Amino acid sequence: MSKYWEIFLNGYKGYANYLWHEITHPSWTNYFYWLIGVSLFFFLLEIVIPWRKKQATFRKDFWLDAFYMFFNFFLFSLIIYSAVSDVVVNLFNDGIKSIAGGFDLQASNPMRNFPYWSILLIGFVVRDFVQWWVHRLLHKSDRLWKFHQVHHSVEEMGFAAHLRYHWMENVVYRTLEYIPLALLGIGLYDFFVIHIFALSWGHYNHSNISVDRRITGGIVGALIGIVISQALLEVNLLTDPSSGVQILAFLGSVLAGIFILGPFMPKIFNSPEMHIWHHSYELPPERRYGINFGITLALWDYIFGTAYIPKEGRDIKLGFPGIDRFPEKFVKQNVLGFSDKSYNADDYERIKPVQ
C-alpha cells in the first residue's frame, strides 16, 4: 500500500511540475500552448468566416466554455486526476502481471516494430472507434446522460463548446480508452500527436464556420503528404524542403486530397454541418438516444446507421427539453450526476421505452 501512496504523491508533484514547465517553456511538444494556438486559430476563423452571421463573436457562455477548456485538460488533472490515474494504471498493470505470470502490458505489444506512421494511424482509428462507443454509452445510460448533459447545455455553438463537459467524462473516456491503447503499445508521444489532431478536429466540429469539403480534403491530403515524405521517402519535409521528390509528393497528396478525398469527406470525417444535429434540441422520435455520435470520424455513424442530416442545420435550436432549468454556473454543473435530480423535461421520451 505504501508503494501506491508514494505513486499518488509523486503523481501530484510530477503533474504540478509538468504544468509549471508547460506554462514557462513553450515548445513544439507543449500541449498548453497547442491548446491556446488551436483555439485562437478557430476563434479567428469564426470572426472572419462565421457560419451563423447573426451569432455574437463572444456568444452565450463563451467565457464559461473557455474556462472548461483549461479546467478539463489542466486543473482537473492537477487537483486529483493525474495522481489517482497513476495509481490505477500501476494497480492494473501489476494485476495483469500477477495473473498472467509476469506479462508486461506495456512491453508486450504487437506494434513495436511497425512503421511510425502506421502506429499513429492505428492508434487514431482504434481510439476514435472506442470513443464513438463511449459517446453512445453516455447517451444510452440514464446515469451517464446526467453527466453528459453539461456538454449538451450549449445553446450557441462555437469552438470552445468542444471542451465544455463534466469532469466525470474524463474518467469514463480515459478508463475505457486505456486498455486497447495500452495493448497496442501507444506511447505518450504517440498519444500526444494523435490527440492534437483529434483536438483540432473537435474544435472544427463545434466551430461557427462552414468549410468546403475540398478544403478539408486538401488539409488531410497535406498531412498524408508529410507522412509520405518523412516515412516512405525517408526525408523530412519540414526541415529539408530542397528535394524535388518531396515537394512533388506533398503537392500530389494535397491535390489527391482535394479532388479524390474531397467529395467523400462528409462521409469520412465529422464536420460542423453534421455535428450541429448531434446538439439538436429536437431529436427524431425513433432516435431518442441521439444521432451523429462521431468524435473525429463520421464513418462509424454511417456504418452503424446513426447518421442524420435531414437539412442544413445552421440555425436549429440547440440543447435538450428541460434546459431552461439547467444550472448556469460552473460549480453547480459539476456536481450534477450524483443525485437523482434530472433536468430533462417531465416524461421526456429519451428515457422512456418505446411503447
Secondary structure as UniProt FT lines:
FT   HELIX           2..24
FT   TURN            28..29
FT   HELIX           31..48
FT   TURN            53..54
FT   TURN            60..61
FT   HELIX           62..70
FT   HELIX           71..75
FT   HELIX           77..81
FT   HELIX           82..99
FT   TURN            100..101
FT   TURN            105..107
FT   TURN            110..113
FT   HELIX           116..140
FT   HELIX           142..152
FT   HELIX           159..163
FT   HELIX           168..184
FT   HELIX           188..206
FT   HELIX           213..227
FT   HELIX           228..232
FT   TURN            237..239
FT   TURN            241..242
FT   HELIX           244..256
FT   HELIX           257..261
FT   HELIX           262..264
FT   HELIX           265..268
FT   HELIX           272..278
FT   HELIX           285..287
FT   TURN            288..289
FT   HELIX           299..304
FT   TURN            314..315
FT   TURN            321..322
FT   HELIX           323..325
FT   HELIX           330..333
FT   TURN            334..337
FT   TURN            346..347
FT   HELIX           349..351
//
